[in-house]
Amino acid sequence: MKFKSHILDVLHNKITLAEISINNGIFTQINILKNDNYKSDHTIIVPGFIDSHIHIESSMLTPAQFARLAVQHGTTSVICDPHEIANVSGLKGIKFMLNNAQSVPLDFYFTAPSCVPATEFETSGAILDNHDIELLLKNNNFVALGEMMNFPGVIHNDKKVLDKIKTAINLNKPIDGHCPLLSGKSLDQYIQHHIKTDHECSSFKEAIEKKEKSMKIMVRDGSSAKNLKSLLNYSDRVNYLKNKSDNISSPIFDFIVSDDKHVGDLIQGHLNKSIQKAKELKVDIIEAIKMVTINPANFYNINAGSISKGKLANFIIVDNLKNLNIKKTYIHGKLVFDGLKTLFNAGKANFINTFNVNKIQDKDFNINHDKSQATVNVIKCYDGELLTDKVESTIKTENNILQPDLDKDILKIAVVERYGENTIANAFIKGFNLKKGAIASSISHDSHNIVVVGTNSSDMANAVNLIVKNQGGIAIADKKFTNILKLPIAGLMSDEKGEKVADKINQLSTKLRQWGCKLESPFTTLSFMALLVIPEIKISNKGLFDCDQLQFIDVIKY
C-alpha cells in the first residue's frame, strides 16, 4: 500500500506532506515531500487514538462490541484494566476478555488488576495473588500493573501489596496509580514505590502536586468522572506557566483517558470528543492529540502513536484538525471504518456467570429500631460522581422499622452479596429523589455485588430478585411494573449491539424520571455507591463504611 497525503507529525509538532508506504501492517517508509501547501480545511492523516486507561466492562459491552463503536470515533488502541470482571471471576474472567478482544481488529492492551479484591471490607468473587500477577505480566498483552487502589497498603508496607509492585518492577512493567486526594508525606510514600500515573485528580492543585512529584497525570473525561475542565482550565495553566518557558497552549499534563465510558456516550463519541473539549479550553490541538497518541504509546512501550517508519499502521483520516470528523479508520493498515459503518462483526459471547443468591424477601431490607425515631448516617450522592458526603437525618419508625422519608429524599439502600454468603447490608441514601419504586444493579464497583436503592422494601426485593433470575442486569420495579437490561456476562456486560443496549438504558431512565428521579446518570451513580476506595461514605455487603477512616460505622447514631 502506497499513497501520498498530509500527515500530522506528532514527533515534531507539525503538518507535512509525505509519501507513505505500508507493508504487513507497518509503516515501512515515510518520505517527506517539499511541496507542502496544506490548507486548514483539507483532510489529514492523524495517528489512531489510544485510550490509556479504561475499564471496558463499564461500557456494559463486550470488548468486541466496544471495538465496533470505538473505531467509528478514531480509536485504534485501548489499554484496559479488566479489574471489574476479575473481581467477579478472577483469571477466568480475564481470559474471556483477552479471547473476546482478539476476535476483532482493534488493538487491546491490558494491565494486570492489582487489587482483587479491592479491599478487605467487601466480599468479591475472586482473589488474584502475586503468582497470578506474575503470570499475567509475563504475557505480552499486559503492559503494566493496573491501578494500585490500595494506597493505604502501599503506604503502610503491606507485604502482599509490595510483592505485586516488586513483580512489576522486576518485569520492567510500569505501575498505574489510584490515589484520590492523597497529598504531602503520604503521597511521597506512595510514589516512592515506583507508582507512575494517577487518573483520580479532581483539581488543578492536586494534579500539579502529583505532577511536580514526577507522576504522569491522566486527565479523565469519562461518563462518570469528568475532570478535563478542572485540570485543563486555561487561567490555572496560564498562572502556573507564567514564570516558566512553557507555551501557555501546553496542556501541562500527560494523557487524556476515559476510565469509564457508558455505552450511550460511546455511541456519541470517544477520545475525539475529549480532544475537542481540550481545544475549547485553549489547549493546542496538536498537544491534545499527543495526549492520546504518542504520549501513551511511549509510556506503555506500544509500537504505535505516530505516523513514522516501523510503527504499526494505525491511523485515521479526518476532514481537518478544526472539526476532527472521522472519515476513515485504519488498523494495521486495513480499513475498519469507512465513514459510514464498521467493517467487521462483533459476535455473540458465552461466559459462565457467578450468581449464588437465595430468594430475597421484603424483610431483608428492614432496619429495626425500638424507638419512635432515630438520627441516622446517610450517604449523600451526586449525579454521576464518585465522591459522596456523609450527612445526618432524623427519620421515623413504623412497627419498629425505620422508614424512608420521601419528602426529605431519604431513601433506602442495600447491598446484597452475590457469591454464596448471602449477606445483606442496609442503610439510607440521599440524592435519587425517587417517589416510588426501586432501582437495582449487578454493576456495583468494585466487587459487583447487587446494589439497590428504593422507596420501600417490597419493590427493592422485586428488583433484586429480577436480577438474580436473569443472572445479572439493571432492573427497576414498582408494584405494577418491572423491567430489566440483561447483563448475562459476569453480570456486567451484554453481547448485544451497543445501540440496543443504549436504547434499553434510555427506556429504564425514562421510567425512573417518571418516578421522580432527577439524576441524569442514575445507573452510573448507583454503581459507585459501593466503591469503598473513594471518599467519603459508601456501603458494602458488610455494612456502612467510612472511606476516610477505613472503618465501618453504624447506620443509627446512638
MOGICOR-V449952 format. One record per residue. N is the residue number from 1. PSI is psi as a letter, one per 20 degrees, with the letter a starting at -180 (999 if undefined). OMEGA is omega in radians with two decimals (999 if undefined). NEAR is the number of other ideal C-beta (glycine too) atoms within 10 Angstrom. Layout:
# MOGICOR-V449952
n: <N,N>
psi: <PSI,PSI>
omega: <OMEGA,OMEGA>
near: <NEAR,NEAR>
This chain:
# MOGICOR-V449952
n: <1,2,3,4,5,6,7,8,9,10,11,12,13,14,15,16,17,18,19,20,21,22,23,24,25,26,27,28,29,30,31,32,33,34,35,36,37,38,39,40,41,42,43,44,45,46,47,48,49,50,51,52,53,54,55,56,57,58,59,60,61,62,63,64,65,66,67,68,69,70,71,72,73,74,75,76,77,78,79,80,81,82,83,84,85,86,87,88,89,90,91,92,93,94,95,96,97,98,99,100,101,102,103,104,105,106,107,108,109,110,111,112,113,114,115,116,117,118,119,120,121,122,123,124,125,126,127,128,129,130,131,132,133,134,135,136,137,138,139,140,141,142,143,144,145,146,147,148,149,150,151,152,153,154,155,156,157,158,159,160,161,162,163,164,165,166,167,168,169,170,171,172,173,174,175,176,177,178,179,180,181,182,183,184,185,186,187,188,189,190,191,192,193,194,195,196,197,198,199,200,201,202,203,204,205,206,207,208,209,210,211,212,213,214,215,216,217,218,219,220,221,222,223,224,225,226,227,228,229,230,231,232,233,234,235,236,237,238,239,240,241,242,243,244,245,246,247,248,249,250,251,252,253,254,255,256,257,258,259,260,261,262,263,264,265,266,267,268,269,270,271,272,273,274,275,276,277,278,279,280,281,282,283,284,285,286,287,288,289,290,291,292,293,294,295,296,297,298,299,300,301,302,303,304,305,306,307,308,309,310,311,312,313,314,315,316,317,318,319,320,321,322,323,324,325,326,327,328,329,330,331,332,333,334,335,336,337,338,339,340,341,342,343,344,345,346,347,348,349,350,351,352,353,354,355,356,357,358,359,360,361,362,363,364,365,366,367,368,369,370,371,372,373,374,375,376,377,378,379,380,381,382,383,384,385,386,387,388,389,390,391,392,393,394,395,396,397,398,399,400,401,402,403,404,405,406,407,408,409,410,411,412,413,414,415,416,417,418,419,420,421,422,423,424,425,426,427,428,429,430,431,432,433,434,435,436,437,438,439,440,441,442,443,444,445,446,447,448,449,450,451,452,453,454,455,456,457,458,459,460,461,462,463,464,465,466,467,468,469,470,471,472,473,474,475,476,477,478,479,480,481,482,483,484,485,486,487,488,489,490,491,492,493,494,495,496,497,498,499,500,501,502,503,504,505,506,507,508,509,510,511,512,513,514,515,516,517,518,519,520,521,522,523,524,525,526,527,528,529,530,531,532,533,534,535,536,537,538,539,540,541,542,543,544,545,546,547,548,549,550,551,552,553,554,555,556,557,558>
psi: <p,p,r,p,q,p,q,o,n,i,h,j,l,r,p,q,p,q,p,p,p,p,p,k,j,q,o,i,p,n,o,p,q,h,n,o,l,p,q,i,j,q,q,q,p,q,q,q,q,o,o,j,o,q,o,h,h,i,i,j,q,r,g,g,h,g,h,h,g,h,h,i,j,j,p,i,q,q,o,q,o,k,h,g,h,h,h,g,j,b,h,g,g,g,h,g,g,g,g,h,h,i,i,r,i,q,o,p,q,q,q,o,o,i,m,o,r,h,r,j,j,r,p,r,i,r,p,o,a,h,g,g,g,g,g,g,i,i,p,i,i,o,i,r,p,r,p,n,h,m,h,h,h,g,h,j,l,p,g,h,g,h,h,g,g,h,g,g,g,h,j,k,p,r,p,q,r,n,m,p,j,p,r,b,h,g,g,g,h,g,h,i,k,k,p,h,r,p,j,j,p,i,q,g,g,g,h,g,g,h,g,i,k,j,q,p,p,o,o,p,m,a,h,f,p,n,j,g,h,h,h,j,p,g,h,g,g,g,h,h,i,h,j,r,i,q,p,i,i,p,i,g,a,g,q,p,r,g,f,q,o,q,h,h,h,h,h,h,r,c,h,h,h,h,g,h,g,g,h,h,j,k,p,p,h,g,h,g,h,h,i,j,e,h,g,h,g,g,g,j,l,p,m,a,i,q,n,q,p,i,q,p,m,o,r,q,p,q,g,r,i,g,h,k,p,o,g,q,p,p,p,k,j,p,p,i,p,j,i,g,q,p,k,r,q,o,a,q,q,p,p,p,r,n,p,m,p,q,p,p,q,g,i,i,j,q,o,q,p,j,r,h,r,q,p,q,p,p,p,o,r,q,o,j,q,h,q,r,q,p,r,q,q,p,r,r,q,p,l,k,p,p,q,q,n,h,h,j,k,o,r,q,q,q,p,o,p,i,j,i,h,l,q,p,q,q,a,q,q,p,i,h,k,p,i,q,a,q,p,q,q,j,o,n,p,i,i,l,r,p,p,p,p,r,i,q,h,g,h,g,g,g,g,g,h,h,g,g,h,j,l,q,a,p,q,q,q,a,h,i,p,q,q,q,o,p,m,i,o,j,j,h,q,q,j,r,q,h,h,g,g,h,g,g,g,h,g,g,g,g,g,h,h,h,j,i,p,i,p,h,m,h,h,g,g,g,h,j,i,j,n,i,j,p,r,h,p,a,p,a,i,i,r,p,p,o,h,g,i,l,q,q,q,q,g,p,o,999>
omega: <-3.11,-3.13,-3.14,-3.12,2.92,-3.13,2.99,-3.14,-3.09,3.08,-3.10,3.07,3.13,3.05,-3.09,3.07,-3.07,2.97,-2.96,3.06,3.13,3.10,3.14,3.06,-3.09,2.96,-3.10,3.12,3.02,-3.14,3.14,-3.12,-3.06,-3.09,-3.04,-3.11,-3.09,3.06,-2.97,-3.12,-3.14,3.06,-3.09,3.07,-3.10,3.05,3.10,-3.06,-3.14,3.02,-2.98,2.99,3.13,2.99,-3.09,-3.10,-3.10,3.05,-3.05,3.13,2.98,3.07,-3.11,3.12,3.04,-3.11,-3.12,3.13,-3.01,-3.10,3.11,-3.11,3.04,3.10,3.13,3.13,3.00,2.98,-2.99,3.08,-3.11,-3.10,-3.04,-3.13,3.08,3.11,3.10,-2.94,3.04,-3.09,3.12,3.12,3.11,3.11,3.08,-3.13,3.12,-3.08,-3.13,3.12,-3.10,3.14,-3.12,-3.03,3.13,-3.12,3.07,2.96,-3.04,2.92,-3.13,-3.08,-3.02,-3.00,3.08,0.05,-3.11,3.10,3.08,-3.03,3.13,3.12,3.10,-3.11,-3.07,3.04,3.00,3.13,-3.08,3.08,3.11,3.12,3.13,3.11,-3.13,-3.06,3.06,3.07,-3.08,3.10,-3.08,-2.99,-3.10,2.92,-3.04,-2.99,-3.13,-3.08,-3.10,-3.12,3.02,3.11,3.10,-3.06,-3.09,2.99,3.03,-3.02,-3.12,3.12,-3.09,3.09,3.11,3.11,3.14,3.11,3.13,-3.14,-3.12,3.14,3.08,3.09,3.11,-3.10,3.10,-3.13,3.09,-3.05,-3.09,3.05,3.11,-3.03,3.01,-3.08,3.13,3.08,3.12,3.14,3.13,-3.06,-3.07,3.10,3.02,3.07,-2.84,-3.04,2.97,3.13,-3.03,-3.13,3.14,3.10,3.11,-3.13,3.13,-3.10,-3.13,3.12,-3.13,3.12,-3.10,3.08,2.94,3.12,2.96,-3.04,3.04,3.11,-2.99,3.07,-3.08,3.08,-3.13,-3.14,-3.13,-3.06,-3.04,-3.08,-3.10,-3.11,-3.13,3.13,-3.01,-3.09,3.09,3.14,-3.14,-3.13,-3.12,-3.02,-3.00,3.12,3.13,-3.12,-3.09,3.07,-3.08,3.06,3.10,3.09,-3.09,-3.06,-2.78,-3.04,2.87,-3.08,3.11,-2.98,3.00,3.10,3.14,-3.06,3.14,3.09,-3.13,3.09,-3.09,-3.11,3.13,-3.12,3.08,3.10,3.14,3.09,3.12,3.11,3.11,3.12,3.10,3.09,3.07,2.95,3.10,-3.03,3.13,3.10,3.12,3.13,3.11,3.14,3.13,3.11,-3.01,-3.12,3.11,3.13,3.13,-3.07,-3.08,3.06,3.10,-3.08,-3.13,3.01,3.11,3.04,-3.08,-3.05,3.10,3.13,3.00,-3.10,3.05,-3.07,3.12,3.00,3.13,-3.11,3.06,-3.10,3.12,-3.09,3.10,3.06,-3.06,3.11,3.12,3.07,3.12,3.04,-3.05,3.08,-3.11,3.13,3.14,3.06,-3.02,-3.12,3.12,-3.06,3.03,-3.01,3.00,-3.11,3.02,-2.98,3.13,-3.14,3.12,3.12,3.10,-3.02,-3.05,3.03,3.12,-3.00,3.03,3.11,-3.08,3.09,-3.12,-3.04,3.13,-3.11,3.11,2.99,-3.06,3.11,-3.00,3.09,-3.03,3.11,3.14,2.98,-3.03,2.96,-3.05,2.99,3.03,-3.10,-3.13,-3.00,3.06,-3.07,3.06,-3.12,3.06,3.04,3.03,3.10,3.12,3.08,3.07,-3.11,-3.05,3.03,3.07,-3.04,3.13,3.10,3.10,-3.04,3.00,3.11,-3.05,3.12,3.11,-3.13,3.04,-3.10,3.09,3.02,3.12,3.01,-3.13,3.14,-2.99,-2.96,3.02,3.13,3.10,3.03,-3.13,3.04,-3.11,3.09,3.14,-3.07,3.12,3.08,-3.09,3.08,3.06,3.07,3.08,2.99,-3.10,3.11,-3.11,-3.10,2.99,2.92,-3.01,-3.02,0.08,-3.03,3.05,2.83,-3.08,3.09,-3.07,3.04,-3.12,3.12,3.13,-3.04,-3.09,3.13,3.10,3.13,-3.14,-3.13,-3.14,3.14,3.09,3.10,-3.13,3.13,-3.10,3.12,3.04,3.08,3.01,-3.02,2.98,-3.09,2.81,-3.00,-3.06,-2.98,2.98,3.08,-3.08,2.86,-3.10,3.09,-2.97,-3.13,-3.13,-3.06,-3.05,-2.94,3.01,3.04,3.01,3.08,-3.09,-3.13,-3.14,3.11,-3.14,3.12,3.12,3.09,3.14,3.09,-3.13,-3.14,3.11,3.13,3.12,3.09,3.08,3.12,3.03,-3.11,-3.10,-3.12,3.07,-3.12,-3.05,-3.08,3.08,3.12,3.13,-3.04,-3.11,-3.09,3.06,-3.09,-2.95,-3.10,3.13,-3.09,0.18,-3.08,3.13,3.12,3.01,3.11,3.14,3.09,3.09,-2.91,3.03,-3.04,3.11,-3.11,-3.13,3.12,3.08,3.10,3.13,3.03,-3.13,3.09,-3.10,999>
near: <12,11,10,12,15,18,23,24,19,21,13,10,11,12,19,16,16,21,13,21,16,19,12,8,16,15,21,16,13,18,12,11,11,6,6,12,7,15,7,9,10,13,14,19,19,24,30,27,29,28,24,31,27,24,22,31,31,26,28,28,30,28,29,23,28,31,28,25,25,32,28,22,21,29,32,29,26,28,26,24,24,28,25,29,29,31,29,29,26,19,14,16,27,25,13,22,26,17,12,25,23,12,15,24,20,24,22,21,21,24,26,31,29,30,24,28,19,24,21,12,19,27,18,26,26,21,11,24,12,16,10,19,24,16,15,25,22,12,12,7,14,23,21,25,28,29,28,24,25,21,23,16,20,26,19,11,10,13,8,10,21,15,14,28,20,13,22,25,14,10,15,8,21,19,23,28,27,26,26,19,15,23,13,8,8,15,21,12,15,22,19,11,18,12,23,16,26,27,25,26,27,18,14,21,13,22,24,18,16,24,19,8,13,8,22,20,22,28,27,24,25,24,19,23,23,17,24,22,13,16,27,26,16,13,9,17,23,11,12,18,15,9,7,10,5,12,9,16,16,14,23,21,25,21,24,31,28,31,24,24,28,23,26,20,20,26,16,11,21,27,28,20,14,25,26,16,18,25,19,12,16,15,26,16,16,18,19,25,27,25,26,28,28,20,22,30,25,13,19,22,12,19,12,24,27,25,24,16,13,11,19,23,24,32,28,25,19,22,15,14,20,12,9,22,13,21,14,18,29,22,26,16,18,14,14,22,26,12,13,7,9,19,15,17,9,23,11,9,18,9,20,11,18,22,19,13,20,10,10,24,12,13,11,17,24,16,20,11,18,7,10,9,12,18,12,21,18,26,23,16,25,13,14,19,17,25,18,25,14,17,15,9,16,12,19,14,16,8,7,12,14,23,17,21,15,15,7,12,19,20,25,24,27,27,27,28,22,29,19,13,13,14,16,19,21,21,24,24,24,19,23,26,16,26,14,17,26,29,28,30,30,28,26,29,25,26,27,28,31,29,26,29,28,29,20,20,22,17,27,28,24,23,28,29,20,19,28,22,13,18,18,28,26,26,27,29,25,19,11,7,14,16,15,19,25,18,26,18,27,28,31,31,30,23,19,22,15,21,13,13,25,23,15,20,20,11,13,18,18,10,16,20,14,12,20,15,22,13,21,11,19,27,20,25,24,23,24,25,26,26,24,24,23,20,18,16,25,28,28,27,25,20,18,24,24,16,20,11,11,13,10,14,14,11,18,17,11,5>
